[in-house]
């Protein structure tokens, strides 16, 4: 196992999870891992499989480049927008992605009315 890579991925996952205001158990459930295994991943004690890494990136809203510390997206506008989003906004985005078109339209209408 590449210990440096494991620590890099673990630190990136922990930072993204904390930025979203999620617990390890919540992320583990979303990614399909046992909480104890996810905890080991965050501590840099194991490397995720490629499918787990993919799910982790999607659920935490982090690009593979950031997760692997490759420097790709970290300098772009997309990364800055993620850093500025509050945990509440990120949670709302996560929930909105699960809605069907009709419910999403209703949510958009409510948000428009509330923002006036």
Buried (B, 14 or more C-beta within 10 A) or exposed (E): EEEEEBBBBBBBBBBBBEBBEBEBEBBBBBBEBEBEBBBBBBEBBBBBEEEBBBBBBEBBBBBBBBBBBEEEBBEEEEBEEBEEBEEEEBBBEBEEEEEEEEEEEEBEEEEEEEEE
